[in-house]
Amino acid sequence: MTSAEYEQEYWPTIQNAINILLTQCTGQGGHASFEYVYSCVYKCVYKNYSERLYHDLLFEVTIHWEKVNHELEVKAGQVLVKMFDSVLKQFENSLRGLIPLFTYMNRYLESRLDTDLRSELCRAFTSVVVDNHVNRVIGALEEAQLSAFTVPPPTMSSVINRLYSLKKGYATLAPHIFAKYIPNVLPPMSVSELPHAVEETQKLQQNLIERGFTRGDQSKKRSGDSEVLVLGGTSLYPVAVNQRFINKST
């Protein structure tokens, strides 16, 4: 394979497939044959173009993520959170296509550079996109905590879990939020902390009542039961309260 063949025949085919995987929605069919593109990647690796292919791939994905980064810069509040969630999901979806497509090139990374494609793509994505917006996103989530369902719970859970999956260190930016969705983020709860946890849950209940949510049939509640237990065992009850107290007890 000559340099001209790589540039004019093989790389354009691979480049087109990369762009499809970076932008297509989950379950959406692409316009490039996986088998044919996979064969192109194999031939490039076999003809000792692994290093060039790797750098061209990183350059291509970086260009795309820089565009995404600029689009996020003009968003704020709930709109930012919603778009950021979509960007995280799209990134995960693109990985499911890129990793198997570049299987043979990945072997080069593992043997020569002591790394792997997934790690390199995650590192590039967090550097170009996530690190630039994570503080603003978490700030928007913290504001949403002041008013229930300002950000839908599934969206908040999705963002927090995907951030934690990308880099566990993000949890240090807002441990109290991450702890509601990720077990063991906070240290075990002590008995002295229970009154504060109860107070927080009561505030959440009052917030829900003011927004039109009802408590349900209170006539069936046993005498002596605390009001804060109404939400116990539901997705509205902070994971931190249950998980930390259980850990402390055991």
C-alpha positions as CSV (number, residue, x, y, z in Angstrom):
1,M,0.0,0.0,0.0
2,T,1.4,3.4,-1.0
3,S,0.7,6.6,0.8
4,A,-1.5,7.8,-2.1
5,E,-3.6,4.6,-1.9
6,Y,-4.1,5.1,1.8
7,E,-5.1,8.8,1.3
8,Q,-7.3,8.3,-1.7
9,E,-8.8,4.9,-1.3
10,Y,-8.7,3.6,2.2
11,W,-8.9,6.6,4.5
12,P,-11.9,8.3,2.9
13,T,-13.9,5.1,3.4
14,I,-12.9,4.8,7.0
15,Q,-13.4,8.5,7.6
16,N,-17.0,8.3,6.3
17,A,-17.7,5.4,8.6
18,I,-16.3,7.3,11.6
19,N,-18.5,10.3,10.9
20,I,-21.6,8.1,10.7
21,L,-20.8,6.4,14.0
22,L,-20.2,9.7,15.7
23,T,-23.5,11.2,14.7
24,Q,-26.0,8.4,14.2
25,C,-28.7,7.7,16.8
26,T,-28.9,4.4,18.8
27,G,-30.3,1.7,16.6
28,Q,-30.0,3.8,13.4
29,G,-28.5,2.0,10.4
30,G,-25.4,3.5,8.8
31,H,-24.6,3.9,5.2
32,A,-21.3,2.0,5.2
33,S,-20.7,-1.7,5.1
34,F,-19.1,-2.8,8.4
35,E,-17.4,-5.7,6.6
36,Y,-15.9,-3.5,4.0
37,V,-14.7,-0.8,6.4
38,Y,-13.4,-3.5,8.8
39,S,-11.4,-5.0,5.8
40,C,-10.0,-1.5,5.0
41,V,-8.8,-1.1,8.6
42,Y,-7.3,-4.6,8.5
43,K,-5.4,-3.8,5.3
44,C,-4.0,-0.6,6.7
45,V,-2.8,-2.3,9.8
46,Y,-1.3,-5.2,7.8
47,K,0.5,-2.7,5.6
48,N,2.1,-0.9,8.6
49,Y,-0.2,2.1,8.6
50,S,-1.4,1.5,12.1
51,E,0.2,4.6,13.6
52,R,-1.1,6.9,10.9
53,L,-4.5,5.4,11.1
54,Y,-4.6,5.9,14.8
55,H,-3.6,9.6,14.6
56,D,-6.1,10.2,11.8
57,L,-8.9,8.6,13.9
58,L,-8.1,10.8,16.9
59,F,-7.9,13.9,14.7
60,E,-11.3,13.1,13.2
61,V,-13.1,12.5,16.4
62,T,-11.5,15.5,18.0
63,I,-12.8,17.8,15.2
64,H,-16.3,16.4,15.8
65,W,-16.2,16.8,19.6
66,E,-14.9,20.3,19.3
67,K,-18.0,21.2,17.4
68,V,-20.1,19.6,20.1
69,N,-18.1,21.6,22.7
70,H,-18.9,24.9,21.0
71,E,-22.6,23.9,20.8
72,L,-22.7,23.3,24.5
73,E,-21.1,26.6,25.3
74,V,-24.2,28.6,24.4
75,K,-26.5,26.4,26.4
76,A,-27.5,26.8,30.1
77,G,-29.7,25.5,32.8
78,Q,-32.1,22.7,31.9
79,V,-31.3,23.0,28.2
80,L,-27.6,22.4,29.0
81,V,-28.4,19.4,31.1
82,K,-30.7,17.8,28.5
83,M,-28.2,18.4,25.6
84,F,-25.3,17.2,27.8
85,D,-27.2,14.0,28.5
86,S,-27.7,13.4,24.8
87,V,-24.0,14.0,24.1
88,L,-23.0,11.5,26.7
89,K,-25.4,8.9,25.3
90,Q,-24.2,9.6,21.8
91,F,-20.6,9.1,22.8
92,E,-21.4,5.7,24.4
93,N,-23.3,4.7,21.2
94,S,-20.3,5.7,19.0
95,L,-17.9,3.6,21.1
96,R,-20.1,0.5,20.5
97,G,-19.3,1.0,16.8
98,L,-15.8,2.3,16.8
99,I,-14.2,-0.3,19.1
100,P,-15.1,-3.4,17.1
101,L,-14.4,-1.6,13.8
102,F,-10.9,-0.8,14.8
103,T,-10.2,-4.2,16.5
104,Y,-6.9,-4.8,14.6
105,M,-5.6,-1.3,15.2
106,N,-6.4,-1.7,18.9
107,R,-3.9,-4.6,18.9
108,Y,-1.3,-2.1,17.8
109,L,-2.1,0.2,20.7
110,E,-2.0,-2.6,23.2
111,S,1.3,-4.0,22.0
112,R,3.2,-0.8,21.1
113,L,1.7,2.0,23.2
114,D,0.5,0.0,26.2
115,T,-3.0,1.4,26.0
116,D,-6.3,0.6,24.3
117,L,-8.7,2.4,22.0
118,R,-11.5,2.7,24.5
119,S,-9.2,4.4,27.0
120,E,-7.8,6.8,24.4
121,L,-11.2,7.8,23.1
122,C,-12.6,8.3,26.6
123,R,-9.6,10.4,27.5
124,A,-10.0,12.6,24.3
125,F,-13.7,13.0,24.8
126,T,-13.4,14.0,28.5
127,S,-10.7,16.5,27.6
128,V,-12.4,18.1,24.7
129,V,-16.0,18.1,25.9
130,V,-16.8,17.0,29.4
131,D,-14.1,18.8,31.4
132,N,-15.1,22.1,29.8
133,H,-18.8,21.8,30.9
134,V,-19.0,19.5,33.9
135,N,-18.9,22.3,36.5
136,R,-21.7,24.1,34.7
137,V,-23.8,21.0,34.4
138,I,-23.3,20.1,38.0
139,G,-24.2,23.6,39.0
140,A,-27.5,23.3,37.0
141,L,-28.2,20.0,38.7
142,E,-27.6,21.6,42.1
143,E,-30.1,24.3,41.3
144,A,-32.6,21.6,40.2
145,Q,-32.3,20.0,43.6
146,L,-34.0,23.1,45.1
147,S,-37.1,22.4,43.1
148,A,-38.2,18.8,42.6
149,F,-38.4,17.6,39.0
150,T,-37.0,20.8,37.4
151,V,-34.7,18.3,35.8
152,P,-36.5,14.9,35.3
153,P,-35.1,12.2,37.6
154,P,-34.2,9.8,34.8
155,T,-32.2,12.6,33.1
156,M,-30.4,13.5,36.3
157,S,-29.6,9.8,37.0
158,S,-28.4,9.3,33.4
159,V,-26.0,12.3,33.6
160,I,-24.6,11.4,37.0
161,N,-24.1,7.7,36.2
162,R,-22.4,8.4,32.9
163,L,-20.1,11.0,34.4
164,Y,-19.1,8.6,37.1
165,S,-18.5,5.9,34.5
166,L,-16.2,8.3,32.5
167,K,-14.2,9.5,35.5
168,K,-14.9,8.6,39.2
169,G,-13.1,11.8,40.2
170,Y,-16.1,13.8,39.0
171,A,-18.0,12.7,42.1
172,T,-15.7,14.9,44.3
173,L,-17.3,18.0,42.6
174,A,-20.7,17.3,44.2
175,P,-20.6,14.2,46.4
176,H,-24.0,14.9,47.9
177,I,-25.6,14.7,44.4
178,F,-23.6,11.7,43.2
179,A,-24.4,9.8,46.4
180,K,-28.1,9.8,45.5
181,Y,-27.3,7.6,42.5
182,I,-24.0,6.0,43.1
183,P,-23.5,3.7,46.2
184,N,-20.6,4.3,48.6
185,V,-19.6,7.7,47.3
186,L,-20.0,9.2,50.8
187,P,-18.5,7.6,53.9
188,P,-20.9,5.5,56.1
189,M,-23.5,7.6,57.9
190,S,-23.2,7.8,61.6
191,V,-26.2,7.9,64.0
192,S,-25.6,11.6,64.7
193,E,-26.2,12.4,61.0
194,L,-29.7,10.9,60.9
195,P,-31.5,14.0,62.1
196,H,-30.1,16.0,59.3
197,A,-31.0,13.3,56.8
198,V,-34.6,13.2,58.2
199,E,-34.8,17.0,57.9
200,E,-33.7,16.9,54.2
201,T,-36.2,14.2,53.4
202,Q,-39.0,16.3,55.1
203,K,-38.1,19.3,53.0
204,L,-38.3,17.1,49.9
205,Q,-41.7,15.9,50.9
206,Q,-42.9,19.4,51.5
207,N,-41.6,20.5,48.2
208,L,-43.5,17.7,46.5
209,I,-46.7,18.6,48.3
210,E,-46.4,22.2,47.3
211,R,-46.1,21.1,43.6
212,G,-49.3,19.1,43.8
213,F,-48.1,15.6,44.8
214,T,-50.2,13.8,47.4
215,R,-49.1,11.6,50.2
216,G,-51.5,8.8,49.4
217,D,-53.9,7.2,51.9
218,Q,-52.7,8.4,55.3
219,S,-55.4,6.5,57.1
220,K,-53.5,3.2,56.7
221,K,-50.4,4.6,58.3
222,R,-49.6,3.1,61.7
223,S,-49.6,5.4,64.6
224,G,-46.1,6.5,65.6
225,D,-44.8,6.1,62.0
226,S,-42.6,9.0,61.0
227,E,-43.7,11.2,58.2
228,V,-40.3,10.8,56.5
229,L,-40.9,7.1,56.0
230,V,-43.7,7.8,53.4
231,L,-41.0,8.0,50.7
232,G,-38.8,5.3,52.1
233,G,-38.0,2.5,49.6
234,T,-38.9,4.7,46.6
235,S,-36.6,6.3,44.0
236,L,-37.3,9.6,45.7
237,Y,-35.6,8.6,48.9
238,P,-31.9,9.5,48.8
239,V,-29.7,6.4,48.2
240,A,-27.2,8.0,50.5
241,V,-29.5,7.6,53.5
242,N,-30.2,3.9,53.0
243,Q,-26.7,2.9,51.7
244,R,-24.6,4.8,54.2
245,F,-26.7,3.7,57.2
246,I,-26.6,0.0,56.1
247,N,-22.8,0.2,55.6
248,K,-22.4,1.7,59.1
249,S,-24.6,-1.0,60.7
250,T,-22.7,-3.8,59.0
